[in-house]
Structure formats: C-alpha cells, structure tokens
C-alpha cells in the first residue's frame, strides 16, 4: 500500500532545488493578467503549499519586482535543527528575491511604502503570530471556521495606494507541477472586506489539498489561541493621577457603529467621543494635530474614527509626557503605553512628537492642518499662546477644538480665554463633561 504523500518533507527537500530555472519550469500561473504591472501591489497569502516558490515564479516567469515581509522572532523557540533550516531558507531567498526580505524586527514602514510606490510587489502572510509581540487581528470566515488574521500588511496597500491581491500555490503530485493562483485586484481602502474576499477565493484550492497547510490555521488562529497576541489596553495602577471632577456627570451614549477600542481611567474626554466621531465623518480632515495627548483617550478616538471611516488622514500627537501640576505628574510608563498602542494599531496614520508645543511648530507648514485639538496646560497665558501660535497652521475653514471650557477653577484659565475668543470667532460648544469648544477658522 502506497504511503500518503508527506508534503512537509517534500517542501523541505525542495528548498535545495530552488533556482530561477526551477521556478520557470515547475510553476504554472493562473490569473497572470490580473496583476497591474504599471504599479506595485500587496499579495496576501496563507502558509499553504510552497509559499516561498510563489514569489520566485512572479520574478522569474513574469519579470516582477517582488519580495516579502518575513519574521525571524519565532526562531528562538525552535529546536536548533529547525532554526538552522529556516535561517538557511531566509539566506537563500534573499538571493532569489528582487531585494532582501523586509524583516519585521528591522524594516520600517517608510521603506516598504517606497518599494510599493516604485512599482514593487510585496508578499505577506496573514497567519502570523510572533513571540512576545502583539498585533492587530481581525476575525474572518474561512472554510466554515472563524479565524483571526493580521490586517497590518494589507494596510500598507492603502497607504501606498496600490491594489491588494490574493495568492495561493498548490502542488499536484501526479503531474509534478505547482499551480500559483492569483486573485483580485481588491480594494485597498476596504481592508477587512478585501481580505475576506481573497480568503473566500482561496477556499477551493486549500480545501482540495488540506495536507499542504503549513500549520493548523484553525487551531492556532482561533480567538482563544491568539488572545495573547492581541493588544488590549486596560487602566493601569501605575498611571493613576489626580483627576479633576468639577462636573459630576460624565456620560454619553456612543453611536452603534463606534465602540472605543482604547479607554483608560481618565474619563474627562469620554463624553465627547461620539461628537468627535461624527465631526470627523462630516469634515473628513486630511491632517489632525493634538496638543496634549496625556493618556491618549481623545487622540485614539480620532485615530479610530479615521480608520473606521476609511479616511486618508495623518494624525500627530504632541506632548512631553511628563504631566504638570494641574493634570498630575506621571512616569515613563504613560508614554510607553501610548506609544506602544500607536505603533501597533496606527503605524501608518499616527505620529507622536515628544516635544514642547512651540518646538513642534516648525514641523508644520502654515495652512496645513484641518483639525487642531488644544488640551495642554490650562493656564490662561499658556492656552492663549497655544491658540495664537498655532492658528496660522490651520487651513482656511479648519477647526480648532478646545477642551475644559466649562471648568471653573482659579488655576484654570481656559473658560476665560474661551469667552474672549467666542466674541471674535464663529464658535460652537459641546455642553458635556468639562465642555468642548469648536472654533471655525
């Protein structure tokens, strides 16, 4: 009786035969005409079939510029023999791809975006979880199961404004031939929807050759298994401070389509989240700047709104992250929490500038900001200076948000300054919590 085909052993043995000639002679491509060669693109795949061979065939049969995003963080958990194998594979593929692989622990997003914009194609696996790392995962349906996969690689396509494609490669043992199937193009501005479509298109190929799955994606990438790799921000005792409560009621119902993913114990901005979401949906800002990020509740409300509304918005959070006498002083852990969340969830949208407001001015051209949020020091002279020095940076028709305009305390000068500018500008007031003023410039 013939023993079942051991694809894993076959693939490992096949690595030694990888070459441009091997890719040309042993891979048939379906959907070749789908790829738009006039621009780059992101090709998403699962660890299925001889996935390294996919890129080689794109390069040596189609003449494309291609490389992949790869990780070596999990090598440290492997046995020596296994680790040596994968290190050798990485070394060899760096010579066979159009350029060295983008490594998750070395490469930066700007490099990847530049490669895509110059017409390069980047491949990325969706089913990746790295040791000691947290990423943004999203639930998808695949072969009647719900699995959690990364969406970060697909978002590169949206930033670079290039299409998303799906690809899967399978091996026919009888004909001794690999078939690479390409699907798409899919809308880079609808990341989750596009990933679900390409997964659905992969189902036929994968279901017919389940033995060619590199690992059990249903067991390793269900909600329970992946939970330690998903970032969850919880209030931290380390970051507690003296919080002001001049107005007792701080509550507002959020719209059904907006559920904040980031929330700390600093509740003073929570009543304005629904308003901010709706405001951003109306004005669709290209550039948002926040002066005074603190724990990040308002800043990440802006970030999440822009992402969920599929807006091409760049956000900048400016703060020295030391605190002050009014908000309370705090340690380095506050910045570390905010920075970690920003890098994991919004690396393509969010930029944190750890500096003083005045020093940050030189990084922004006049009339370049659509929405400015002022929430730094609350002393009268400081608030006035922040408003006057940053006003020239606003686009004509831009908006300024000013927090804490209802707080009545001797050491708070925001209310006094707000009453002054309300007589000079067209303003509105969100009368919740500590109050949020809106200035039409």
N, C-alpha and C positions, 0 to 999 in steps of 0.2 A: 504493500500500500504506500502510495506516494505521500510524503510528509507535507504538511501545509507550508505555503510559501512564507518564509520569515523575512518580511520587508525590512525590518530594522537592521538585520545583519547585512542584507543586500545593500542598503543605503550606505552603511558604514564602509563596506568593501568598495563601493562605487566611488567614494571620495578620492581614492587613489588614482582613478581614471579620469577625473575631471580635467578638461582642457577645452580650448576653443573648438577644436575639431570634434571632440566628443559631444559637445553641446549641439553643434551643427548637424551631426549625423544621428543623434539619438533622441531628439525632441521635435515633436510636431506642434505648431502653434495654431490654436483656433481663436479667432477674434483679432487677428493681427491688424486689420483695417480699423478697428475701434480706437486704437491709440492715436491721439493727435500729436504728430511729430513736430508741429510748429511751436509747441510749448511743453513744459515739463508736466509731471503728474505724480501723484502718490498712489502706489499699488499696494493694496492691503491683502493679507493672506493669513491663513491659519497654518500652524505647524503640521502640515499634511503632505505626504509624498516627498519627493526630493526637492525641497523648497529652495535650497541653495542653487540648484540647477536652473530654476526659473529665470533668475537674473542673468545667468550666463547665456541662456538662449536669446534673451532680449538684446543683449550686447552683440553676440557673435552671429545671430541669424537676422536680426533686424537693424543692427547698427545704432542702437540707442545708447545714450549715456545713462548708466544705471549703477546704483549702489544701495546699501540697506542701512537701516538703523539696527544696531546689534547691542546686546548686553553681555558682559562677562562677570557681572556681580554674583551670579549663581555658581560660578566656577569653584568658589571657596567651599561650597557644600558638597562637592563631588569627590569621589574616590580619585586617587592620583592618576590611575589609568584613564579614567573617563575625562578628567580635566585635561590631561595631555592630548587626548584625541581632539577635543574641541578647541584647544589652543592652536593645534596644528591646522584645523579646518579654518579658523579665523585667519591665520597667517597666509594660507593658500588662497582664500577668497579675496584677500586684499590685493593679491597679484592678478586675479582674474576679473575683478570688477573694474569699472571705469575709474574709480577712485577708491581710496581706503574707506572702509565702513565707518559710518558715524557711530561712535560708541556713546552709550547713554551716560557714562561717567566722565567723558572728556568733551564731547562736541557741544557746541551751543546752538541755539535755535537760529541765530543770525546766519551761521554757516549753511545750515540746511535750507533756509529760505533763499539764500543767494544761489545755491545749487539748483533749486527748482526754477527760480526766475530766469536762469541762464539756459533753460531747456533740459535740465537733468531730470531723471526719474528716480524716485526713492521708494524702495520696498520696505514694508514694516509689518511685523506680525501683530495680530490683535490679541492673541492668547499669550501674554507675557506678565509674569508677576516676579518682581525682583526681591531678593532677600534684603530685609531691613529698609525697604523703600515703600512709600505709599504713592498711589497714583489715582487718577480719576477713572473709575469704571462705570459702565452703564449696562443695564440688563438688556439682553437681546434674545430673540427666539431662534433656536437652531435645532432642527431635527426633533421637534416636539419637546424640547427642553429649554429652560431659561438658563442662559449662561451670562457671566459678567466679563466684559471685554474692555480693553483700554480704548479711549477715544482720542487721546493726545496726538498720535501720529496723523490721524485724519484731519485734525485742526490745522496742521501745517499747510494742508492744501488750501484751506480758507484764507490763511494769512497771505500765502504766495499767490492766491487767485488762480490756482490750477485745478484741473479735474481730479476726482477720486476714481480709481479703478479697483476692481477685484481681480484676483488671480488665484488659480488652483492648478496644481500639477499632479498627475496620477500616472502610475506605471502599469502597462499591460504586459504581464509576464509571458503570455503566449507569443506576442509579436515583438517582444524585446524593445518596446518603444514607450517613451514618456509623451504625454499629451498635456500641453500647457493651455489652459482655457482662460481667456481674458474677458471680463465683463465691464459694462459701463458705457460711456462715462457717467458718473454720478455727481450730483450737485454738491460742490464743496461748501456751500452755505447752509446745507442741511445735513450736518454731520451724522447724527444718530439715525435719521431716516435713510441716508445713503448707505451706512454700514449695514442696516437691516436688509436693504435690498440686495447688496452684494452677498450677504450671508445666505439669503434665500436662493440666490443663483448658484451658490456653491453646493447646496444640499444634494443635488442629483449626483454630482461627481463623488462627493465624500461618502454618501450612503451606499454606493456600489463597491467601495473599496475601503471599508472601515479599518481593515488591518494595516492601512498605510498612515493611520493617525500617529503622530509622533508621541503623543501622550493622551491620556483620557481627559479630554477637554470638559466633559460633563461632570466629572468628579472633582477635578482641580479648579474649575472656574465657576462653581455654583456659589450662591450667596454665603453659605457657611464657610466654605474653604477659603474664599477670597477676603473675608471680612477684615483680616489684619493688614491687608494691603490698601484698604480704602481709608482716606483721611476723614476723621470725624473730629470737629473742634468742640470741645467741652469747656465750660468755665473752669478756671484753674485757681486754686487757692493761692498760688504764688503771685498771681497778678491782681489780687484784691487791692482796693484802694479806698479812699474816702470819696463816696459818691454823694452828689448833691440831690436833695429831694424837696425843692421849693414848691413843686406842684405834685400833689399826692397821686392823681390818677394818670397812669401812663399805660395806655392800651389802645389798640386799634385793630380792626379785623383786616386781615390781608386778603387780597383777591384770590379766587380759587386757583388761578394759574400762576401764583407766586408763593412758593414756600421757601423761606430763607434757609439756605444750607449752612450759613455761618451765623452763629449767635453766641454772644458772651453775656456775662452778668451785668455788663454796662448797658442798662436799658434806656438811657436818656434819648437815644435816637430811634428806638424801635417804633414809636408811634408814627414816624414819617416814612416808613419803608414802602407802604402801599402808594403813598403820594409820589415818592421818588420813582417808583417803578412806572407809574402812569405818566409822570412827567417825561421820563426818558423815552417812553413809547411814542410820545407826541412830538418831541423836538428832535429825536434821533441825532444826538450830538456825535461829532467826529472826535472831539478831544475833551476829556473831563479832567480837571485838576482839583485835588482836595488838599487844603491847608489844615493840617491837624488830623492825623489818621487815628492816633491813640490805639485802641484795641481793634479797630477795623470794622465795626458794625455798619457804619454808613458807607465806607469805601467798598466793602464787599457786596453791599446791596446794589451799588452802582455797577460793579463788575458782573454780578449775576444777572441783573436786568439786561445789560448789553449783550451778554452771551445768549440768554433765552430769547431775546428779541432778534437775534442774528444780526446785530449791528457791527459795522466795521469801525469800532471805537477804540481809541487808545486812552488808557487811564493812568494818571500819575498821582501817587500819594506822597505827600511831603511832610516830614516830621523828623525831629531829632530823637524821638522815642526815649525821652528822659523824664517826662512829666513836668509838672510845675506845682506851685503851692495851691492853686485852685483845684486842679484835677487830681492832685496827689502825685508823689514821686514813685517811680517803679523801676524794676531792674531790667536786665538784658533779655529776660525770658519773654517780655511782651513783644519786642521786635522780632525775636526768633519765631514766635508763634505766627505773627502776621506775615513775615517774610516766607516762612515755610508754606503757608496756605496760598500765598500769591504765586510762588514758583510752581506749586503742584497743579493748581487749578486754572490759573490765568497767565501762564508764562508768555503767551503771545499778545496779551492785552495790557497787562499791568506792569508798571514800572514804579518801584519805590525809591524815593530820593531821601537819603538820610542826611538832612542838612537843614539850615535855617531857611525860612521863607525868603528872606532878602537875597541870600546867596543863590537860591534856586531860580530867581527871576531871569538871570542871563541865559538859562537853558530854554526859554520860551520866546518866540518871536511875538511882536506886537500883533494884535488882532488874530491870534491863532487858537484861542480857547473858546469853546462853545458853552461850557458849563463849569463854573468855579464854585466850590463849596468852602466857605470860610468857617473854621471851627477850631482855631488855635487858642492863644491866650485871650482871655475875656476882659482884660483891662481896656478902658476906653481908648487911650492913646495907641495901644497896640492894634486894636481892631480897626481903628481909623487908618493907621499906617498900612495895614494889610489890604484894606479896601482901596486906598488911593494908589498904592504902588502896583497892585495887580490889575487895576481897572484897565489900563492901556493894553493889557494882554487879551482882553475879551474881544471876540468878533462883534461886529455891529449886529445888534439883535440878540446877542448872547445873554445868558442868565447868570446871576450870582445868587447862591443860597447862603444864608447867614443863620447859624444856629444859636439858640438860647436867647432869643429876642424878648422872651416873656419873664426872664429871671430877674427878680428884684433883690439885689444884694449890694451892699456897699462896695464890695471889691469886684463887682461885675459892671462893666460899662457898655455892654452890648445893647441893652434896651435903650439907653440914652442915645447912642450913636444911631440906632435904627430909627428912632423918632426923628432925628435930624435929616437923614437921607430920604425918609419916606415923604418929606415935603419937597424934595428935589427930583425924585425919580418915580417912575411908574412901578409901584410895588404891590405885592400880594402877601398875605400872611396865612400860614398853615397853623391854625389855632389848636394844636395838640401838644401834649407834653410840655417841654420847655420852650416851644414855639420855633417855627422855621420861617424866615423871611425870604421872599423871592424878589429880586431886583431885575427889572428889564433894562438892559443897557442900550 
